[in-house]
């Protein structure tokens, strides 16, 4: 009977969709609900992927690369909560993955008087919300770029730049349909000021595709966007075949339409 309240509390926590874990004085994960365990298994190597029994503070403080700053900030916030200097700490952060960035909202709440437990951590995936905010901002930025540009070329360059910066892409190119010749020609481009990227764009300026040929030609012919990951090997498009078009990196090819007609 003494175990019944504990089982009841565990069932409630496991029924919640938000990942939740309990930390002790040292930052070790004492327990976690089912959502947290699933979450941790799929986000290893990040501040979101800490399994029960591991030291959450240690994981945060030893993150490297782009996650180092976030890890140190989260660790500092957790220590303040555990030490009773604050009752609540919230922090939003992002982690890189093979399909883009994951965005998370972290919440740490202090507790006392319950055995070794010192803090409750919740970690919510807010990637869809963040992407929605980014796309809304991009839509407004694109409209402003078009309205403020003096020429079509200037509008294209500013739109490409806005899209690339919002999505963390290295470069972008616009292939326009030459109706007379029946081919797609590289009309405008933008890229980050890195030698390899600028060399790639320089080589792109003379590129021509016929409808149905190459990545751009395939998208023009189908009218459907095409997304190729940088890690893709084999399959429909080999790395060798796409090298002249993407520099062997990932690519997103998007049809530009006027009414129902694809124009680039």
C-alpha positions as CSV (number, residue, x, y, z in Angstrom):
1,X,0.0,0.0,0.0
2,X,2.9,2.4,0.7
3,X,4.0,2.1,-2.9
4,X,0.5,3.0,-4.3
5,X,1.0,6.8,-4.2
6,X,4.3,6.4,-5.9
7,X,2.9,4.3,-8.7
8,X,0.0,6.8,-9.1
9,X,2.4,9.7,-9.4
10,X,4.6,7.8,-11.9
11,X,1.5,6.9,-14.0
12,X,0.6,10.6,-14.1
13,X,4.1,11.7,-15.2
14,X,4.3,9.0,-17.8
15,X,0.9,10.1,-19.2
16,X,2.2,13.6,-19.9
17,X,3.5,14.4,-23.3
18,X,6.1,16.9,-22.1
19,X,9.5,15.4,-21.2
20,X,10.1,15.8,-17.5
21,X,13.1,14.8,-15.3
22,X,14.0,15.2,-11.6
23,X,17.5,16.3,-10.6
24,X,19.4,15.9,-7.3
25,X,21.8,18.3,-5.6
26,X,24.6,17.3,-7.9
27,X,22.5,17.5,-11.1
28,X,22.1,13.8,-11.6
29,X,18.8,12.7,-13.2
30,X,17.0,10.8,-10.4
31,X,14.0,9.8,-12.5
32,X,12.3,10.7,-15.8
33,X,8.9,10.2,-17.3
34,X,8.3,8.1,-20.5
35,X,8.3,11.2,-22.7
36,X,11.8,12.2,-21.4
37,X,13.2,8.7,-21.9
38,X,12.0,8.7,-25.5
39,X,13.3,12.2,-26.0
40,X,16.7,11.4,-24.6
41,X,17.1,8.4,-26.8
42,X,16.6,10.4,-29.9
43,X,18.6,13.5,-28.9
44,X,21.9,12.1,-27.6
45,X,24.8,14.5,-27.4
46,X,22.7,17.6,-26.6
47,X,21.2,19.2,-23.5
48,X,18.0,17.5,-24.4
49,X,19.4,14.0,-24.5
50,X,20.3,13.1,-21.0
51,X,19.2,9.7,-19.7
52,X,18.2,8.8,-16.2
53,X,21.2,8.2,-14.0
54,X,23.4,10.6,-16.0
55,X,24.6,14.0,-14.7
56,X,22.7,16.7,-16.4
57,X,25.1,19.4,-15.3
58,X,28.1,17.5,-16.6
59,X,26.5,17.0,-20.0
60,X,25.7,20.7,-20.3
61,X,29.1,21.9,-19.1
62,X,31.0,19.6,-21.5
63,X,29.1,20.3,-24.7
64,X,31.4,21.4,-27.5
65,X,31.0,23.3,-30.8
66,X,27.9,25.5,-31.3
67,X,26.2,24.0,-28.2
68,X,28.9,25.2,-25.8
69,X,27.4,28.6,-25.0
70,X,23.9,27.1,-24.5
71,X,25.3,24.3,-22.4
72,X,27.1,26.7,-20.0
73,X,24.0,29.0,-19.8
74,X,21.7,26.0,-18.9
75,X,24.2,24.7,-16.3
76,X,24.4,28.1,-14.6
77,X,20.6,28.4,-14.5
78,X,20.3,24.9,-13.0
79,X,22.9,25.6,-10.3
80,X,21.0,28.8,-9.3
81,X,17.8,26.8,-9.0
82,X,19.4,24.0,-7.0
83,X,21.1,26.4,-4.7
84,X,17.8,28.2,-4.1
85,X,18.9,31.5,-5.6
86,X,15.9,31.4,-8.0
87,X,12.7,29.4,-8.1
88,X,12.4,29.2,-11.9
89,X,14.8,29.3,-14.9
90,X,13.6,29.3,-18.5
91,X,15.8,29.0,-21.6
92,X,15.2,28.5,-25.3
93,X,18.0,26.9,-27.4
94,X,18.6,25.1,-30.7
95,X,20.6,22.0,-31.7
96,X,21.8,21.1,-35.2
97,X,20.7,17.9,-36.9
98,X,20.9,16.3,-40.3
99,X,17.6,17.8,-41.2
100,X,18.1,21.3,-39.8
101,X,17.8,22.8,-36.4
102,X,15.8,21.5,-33.5
103,X,14.4,24.2,-31.1
104,X,13.7,23.5,-27.5
105,X,12.2,25.4,-24.5
106,X,13.7,24.4,-21.2
107,X,12.2,25.0,-17.8
108,X,13.8,24.3,-14.4
109,X,11.8,24.6,-11.2
110,X,13.2,24.3,-7.7
111,X,11.7,21.9,-5.2
112,X,12.6,21.0,-1.5
113,X,11.5,18.6,1.2
114,X,11.1,15.6,-1.2
115,X,14.1,13.4,-0.4
116,X,17.1,14.0,-2.6
117,X,15.1,15.8,-5.3
118,X,16.2,19.5,-5.9
119,X,14.9,20.5,-9.3
120,X,12.3,19.5,-12.0
121,X,13.3,19.9,-15.6
122,X,10.9,20.1,-18.5
123,X,12.1,20.2,-22.1
124,X,9.6,21.0,-24.9
125,X,10.2,20.6,-28.6
126,X,9.2,24.0,-30.1
127,X,10.7,23.4,-33.5
128,X,7.4,23.7,-35.4
129,X,6.6,27.0,-33.7
130,X,10.0,28.5,-34.4
131,X,9.9,27.5,-38.0
132,X,6.5,29.0,-38.3
133,X,7.8,32.3,-36.8
134,X,10.8,32.2,-39.2
135,X,8.7,31.6,-42.2
136,X,6.3,34.4,-41.3
137,X,9.3,36.8,-40.8
138,X,10.7,35.6,-44.1
139,X,7.4,36.3,-45.9
140,X,7.4,39.8,-44.6
141,X,11.1,40.3,-45.5
142,X,10.5,39.1,-49.1
143,X,7.6,41.4,-49.5
144,X,9.7,44.3,-48.3
145,X,12.6,43.3,-50.6
146,X,10.4,43.4,-53.6
147,X,8.7,46.6,-52.7
148,X,12.0,48.5,-52.0
149,X,14.0,47.2,-55.0
150,X,14.6,49.5,-58.0
151,X,15.1,46.7,-60.5
152,X,14.1,43.0,-60.9
153,X,17.7,42.0,-60.5
154,X,18.1,43.8,-57.2
155,X,14.8,42.3,-56.0
156,X,16.0,38.8,-56.9
157,X,19.3,39.2,-55.1
158,X,17.7,40.6,-52.0
159,X,15.1,37.8,-51.9
160,X,17.7,35.1,-52.3
161,X,19.9,36.7,-49.6
162,X,16.9,36.9,-47.2
163,X,16.0,33.2,-47.8
164,X,19.6,32.0,-47.4
165,X,20.1,34.0,-44.1
166,X,16.8,32.9,-42.6
167,X,17.5,29.2,-43.4
168,X,21.3,29.2,-42.8
169,X,22.0,28.3,-46.4
170,X,25.5,29.1,-47.9
171,X,24.2,30.4,-51.2
172,X,21.2,30.6,-53.6
173,X,20.8,30.9,-57.4
174,X,17.9,31.8,-59.6
175,X,17.6,30.0,-63.0
176,X,15.3,31.9,-65.4
177,X,13.6,30.5,-68.4
178,X,14.9,31.7,-71.7
179,X,11.8,31.1,-73.8
180,X,13.6,31.8,-77.1
181,X,16.3,29.2,-76.5
182,X,14.1,26.9,-74.4
183,X,16.6,26.6,-71.6
184,X,17.1,27.7,-68.0
185,X,20.0,30.2,-67.4
186,X,21.5,31.3,-64.1
187,X,20.3,34.9,-63.8
188,X,21.1,36.0,-60.2
189,X,22.8,34.6,-57.1
190,X,24.0,35.4,-53.6
191,X,26.4,33.6,-51.3
192,X,28.3,34.0,-48.0
193,X,31.7,35.6,-48.4
194,X,33.6,32.3,-48.4
195,X,36.1,31.4,-51.1
196,X,34.6,28.0,-52.0
197,X,31.1,29.4,-52.1
198,X,32.1,32.4,-54.3
199,X,34.0,30.1,-56.6
200,X,31.0,27.8,-56.9
201,X,28.7,30.8,-57.8
202,X,31.3,32.1,-60.3
203,X,31.2,28.7,-62.0
204,X,27.4,28.8,-62.0
205,X,27.0,31.9,-64.0
206,X,27.4,30.1,-67.4
207,X,25.3,27.1,-66.4
208,X,22.4,26.2,-68.7
209,X,19.8,23.5,-68.2
210,X,17.1,22.2,-70.6
211,X,13.7,21.3,-69.0
212,X,14.0,17.8,-67.6
213,X,17.8,17.8,-67.4
214,X,19.7,18.4,-64.1
215,X,18.2,19.2,-60.8
216,X,16.9,22.6,-61.9
217,X,15.5,21.1,-65.2
218,X,13.8,18.3,-63.3
219,X,12.1,20.7,-61.0
220,X,11.1,23.0,-63.9
221,X,9.6,20.0,-65.7
222,X,7.7,18.5,-62.6
223,X,6.7,21.8,-61.0
224,X,7.5,20.2,-57.6
225,X,10.3,21.2,-55.1
226,X,13.2,18.8,-54.7
227,X,15.3,18.5,-51.5
228,X,18.5,16.6,-51.4
229,X,20.5,16.1,-48.2
230,X,24.3,16.5,-48.3
231,X,24.7,13.0,-46.9
232,X,22.7,11.4,-49.8
233,X,24.6,8.6,-51.5
234,X,23.3,6.6,-54.4
235,X,19.5,6.7,-54.9
236,X,18.0,8.8,-57.6
237,X,20.8,11.5,-57.6
238,X,24.4,10.5,-57.0
239,X,26.9,12.9,-55.5
240,X,29.0,12.8,-58.7
241,X,26.0,13.7,-60.9
242,X,24.9,16.6,-58.7
243,X,28.4,18.0,-58.0
244,X,28.3,20.7,-60.8
245,X,25.0,21.9,-59.5
246,X,25.4,21.7,-55.7
247,X,29.1,21.4,-55.1
248,X,28.3,18.0,-53.6
249,X,26.4,19.6,-50.7
250,X,22.7,19.5,-50.0
251,X,20.3,21.4,-52.1
252,X,16.7,22.6,-52.1
253,X,15.4,23.4,-55.6
254,X,12.1,25.4,-55.7
255,X,10.0,26.1,-58.7
256,X,9.0,29.8,-59.3
257,X,5.5,30.2,-60.8
258,X,3.5,32.9,-62.4
259,X,-0.1,31.7,-62.3
260,X,0.1,28.1,-63.3
261,X,3.2,28.4,-65.4
262,X,6.7,27.6,-64.0
263,X,9.0,30.5,-65.1
264,X,12.2,29.6,-63.2
